Amino acid sequence: MEHRFNTRIFGVAVTAAAMLGCGSETVGAEDCLQCSTSSQGTPIVATDAGIRVGDAQALVQSGESAACTAWRTIRDRQTQMATWGAGATPCDLGALPEATRQASIEWVNFYRGLVGLRRVTEDRSDRVPAQACAVLLERNGQLTHTPPATWACATLTGRDAASRSNLSGNPGFPMSPWYAVRGWVDEGRDLSNTLGHRRWLFSPELHTMSYGQTGSFACMTLGLGARDTRAPAWVAWPPAGWVPMALMSTIWSFSKSGVGANGTQVQVYRDGVALAVTAATRQAGLGDDTISWEVPTPAAGSVYRVRVTLPGSRATEYEVRPTSCAVR
């Protein structure tokens, strides 16, 4: 829900200096590393003291087969959903199947589990506002967080929901919970340059959501509250461990309080070779402080080691292992 904020990007120093080997690195309790010497090539897994690890995160960190099984399970169960049924008049909310609403919750929680965040629940009182928002966008064929009162089907309920929701859609596009949530995390069309959709979905302050959908548009209201005290100290996307290629993004991010301050360094190695990446600080105020960089063509089978160093802090290091999930 970031389009109503002004864009402001700050540069971050990026270096290609050699990383210290896992066995010789000194790390703090907050950013400790568990280093494996397994002959099977088990990835380095970054952990946080006191983290509450979600089931999905445990799977991506436990092995390639487990990560792919988890992905296939939710894909097979939740990607094909019944579509919205339009109402008798253009401004009617129509009928959104219950299974479609529940799929939206499951996709959000699947992604949150991958990064170690606790599950959110549906705010059923927001069902009508979320659906009114989706109908409003559908009937006017545009995405905006500030729909004018002059729009067709404009209501205070729908307009308010648009101002506090993640939005997705395009006229004629076959919308579904998978497309919507996948797009918000992927941020391939991050028009505001904030990564706001991803950061809100991965916020430790997110408690509830509600989903509205029409044929081509979707709105997800976001209910924020007190920060989860059991949340990890940082959140990375893509996460540490095995990540199915269907979930990979070309825009990588790291969120943590204070990240992006002058002197923050980001180093990325692919199979031991330094990549030339340029990192930027994303605008404050949309979820946690965040930096991001691009990896244009993530490759299945490669190992990406990421190291983020904040001024005056010990480095955080983790590995991402994209997998095609090909049947072997």
Secondary structure by P-SEA (a helix, b strand, c coil): ccccbbbbbbbbbbbcccccccccccccccccccccccccccccccccccccccaaaaaaaacaaaaaaaaaaaaacccbbbbbbbcccccccccccaaaaaaaaaaaaaaaaaabbbbbbbcccaaaaaaaaaaaaaaacccccccccccccccaaaaaaaacccccccccccccaaaaaaaaaaccccccccaaaaaaaaccccccccccccccbbbbbbbbcccccccccccccccccccccccccccccccccccccccbbbbbbccccccbbbbbbccccccccccccccccccccbbbbbbbbccccccccbbbbbbccccc
